Amino acid sequence: MERKRILLIGTGGTIASEMGDNGLKPELTSSQLLKYVPDISGICAVDCLQLFSLDSTNIRPEHWLRIAKAIQECYGQYDGFVVSHGTDTMAYTAAGLSYLVQNSQKPIVLTGAQKPIGYETTDSKQNLRDAFTVAASDMSGVLLVFNGKVIMGTRARKTRSKSFEAFSSINYPIIGMVQDGRVIQYIRPKNCLPTRFYEALDPKVSLLKLAPGIDCGAAEYFLGRSSALIIESFGVGGLPVYETGSFYEAIKRGLDAGKTVVLTTQVENEGSDLSVYHVGNSIKQNLPILEAYDMTTEAVIAKLMWILGQTTERVQVAELFYTPIAWDILSLF
């Protein structure tokens, strides 16, 4: 059987970093990474493409577009793709690619590491092996592979800052594991639609995390500068009612100006349900806001950027937001 052809797309990150005078900095190219794991040649045939060398703190939506464009241009030449990426914003990029490359019949796998590949104790080599194993399998769609886990691109979140068990799947099971060089797939999401690429995003999406006593002027500020505002509220969701100042009025003014507002929760698991308490239900019943339900904040941000890159018409925005894409939203209470 002919070996599958995989394209390794390098973007930088800890996996490709070396120590400098001011700390770790991405220096190694994708082809240099491969030299540390020569046994990958036994898994598949690999070509390399270095797009940029950035600490993932510096990755922006424009870089998602460049990665998606590279995949689109090479899609017919390869059986799968591996994107090496820094861990800090990898979940955002995974979500972004899930909307820019929809219904991919081929695996698009993101991976990285908590320790540089040149370190004696590192997770880089195994994560790369696992990523290529998944990329050469019959899995499909945008996936994040880390510490043996295979996670849907719209469900990933970095939940540990230092340990090798860095990523979790939020409100959705991991869909597989890589063990002893083999993919064990637990869930096989059906994907019968044609692959579709998108080339537009609106990056003017802001995120406001509520804290006790926060002034509603923060919402007003973000709505004045953004196309959309996501508010991470408490518990199942709601907005505070103060004696002075009104989040309700601030949001209403933003909505009247054509902005999009989404309410979600700071709580990592189980999602929002604005209908439970008065502080949430009164907003939901009286204003045309959107509710994130079980979506991750990373997915909400990326999805809004994608939606607003296609349309700003309120009904269409809501319809697209509540349309499941890559299993990003399941619980519509």
Secondary structure, DSSP 8 states (H G I E B T S, - for coil): ----EEEEEEEESGGGEEEETTEEEE---HHHHHHT-GGGGGT-EEEEEEEEEE-GGG--HHHHHHHHHHHHHHGGG-SEEEEE--STTHHHHHHHHHHHEET-SSEEEEE--SS-TTSSS-SHHHHHHHHHHHHTSS--EEEEEETTEEEETTTEEE--SSSS--EEE-SS---EEEETTEEEES------S--EE-------EEEEE--TT--THHHHHHHHH-SEEEEEESTT----B-SS-BHHHHHHHHHHTT-EEEEEESSSSS---TTSSHHHHHHHHHS--EE-TT--HHHHHHHHHHHHHH---HHHHHHHHTS-STT------
